[in-house]
């Protein structure tokens, strides 16, 4: 049997959740200093041969250009668009301003990426007024103080608020009462459901379920047979707008990682290890900034055929330095043995965190253990000094000597992993009902 049908839960109906999502954020920031490009096809993307699209204006999106699309494909779809290299420092600056505005509304704020956040404004209504008024004020302040545009969805939980903000884009506000969740979701294609990927959508399509409404009418046991017990139960609740997740004001990262895509496939072990070294220092810098210590290191290696291998190892002593992370990463890479083919991408990830001041265990009788502790402490001090220089002069201010030898191709992209985070795709306003006016 498929198990008992989940009961409809009412506890979240009294919550008021907002999802604030900036419209084409990266493009919007670039246009602040390039107003002559407003209204034109604009694509923010790296210039390397394997770069991907970070964001595209709605004029470019109309031609099929989308986030994470290879830049080469984007240029085929939009050959006359203006292509701009990313200005990551500016994105962080404007993201901080936006989050400060949202934080002034409520301390129940969950930032999920540089340009989107959830707010639980349930407790702010008595002080600030009705939810739609709060949302309008947020949109006005963001535009006046940053020059950027935000779309906002309002509902009784995070899932519905997210769906409402997506539906209101661009430049919109949409209120979806929790009591009208099923009517709001029913006409949507199943692929539009947040969290439904291509594989699940294909299974549902093969079963004859093309819309959310069709899934709503499907027997609970059938969904579990088709998708599995857990996935079936999740979809059953999702298509009814049930989502009990709270707004999480403090998110603890379970891992920190970075990846490097070579501009050309390579079997040069020296170049690959140089990339691992740079990534290890990037990851370690984030570990120290979070005042954590990592007790696990993992690597990811993807070859020219897109076959990906991941390996991980535990660390007896917690790591905070790039040197420690790299030693573990290099050992994992060496354990893979001879390379069967060229490598396209490598990644380094630190995990299993503890507080930085948790200390390191030393043997009472082992002088070598004490010497190692002193040596690593010196390395830690050196890399902490590097952090200060890096913060003032950027990543080129100071690097390990090995990386000054030019062993890494200069035309590469390094992307930071976002754990527990997500990027989304980017109207009219409506104060009631799930339909916009």
Secondary structure, DSSP 8 states (H G I E B T S, - for coil): ----------GGGG--EEEEEETTHHHHHHHHS-GGGTTS-EEEE--STT-BEEEE-HHHHTTT--TT-BHHHHHHH-TTSEEE---HHHHHHHHHHHHHHHHHH-S-EEEEETTEEEEE-GGGHHHH--HHHHHHHHHHHHHHHHS--EEEEEESSHHHHHHHHHHH-SS-EEE--GGGHHHHHHTSBGGGSTT--HHHHHHHHHTT--BHHHHHTS-HHHHHHHH-HHHHHHHHHHTTT-------SS---SEEEEEEEEEEEE--HHHHHHHHHHHHHHHHHHHHHTTEEEEEEEEEEEETT--EEEEEEEEEEEE-SHHHHHHHHHHHHHHT-S-SS-EEEEEEEEEEEEEGGG-----SS-HHHHHHHHHHHHHHHHHHHHHHHHHHH-TTS---GGGGG--S-SS-EEEE--TT--------EESSSSS--
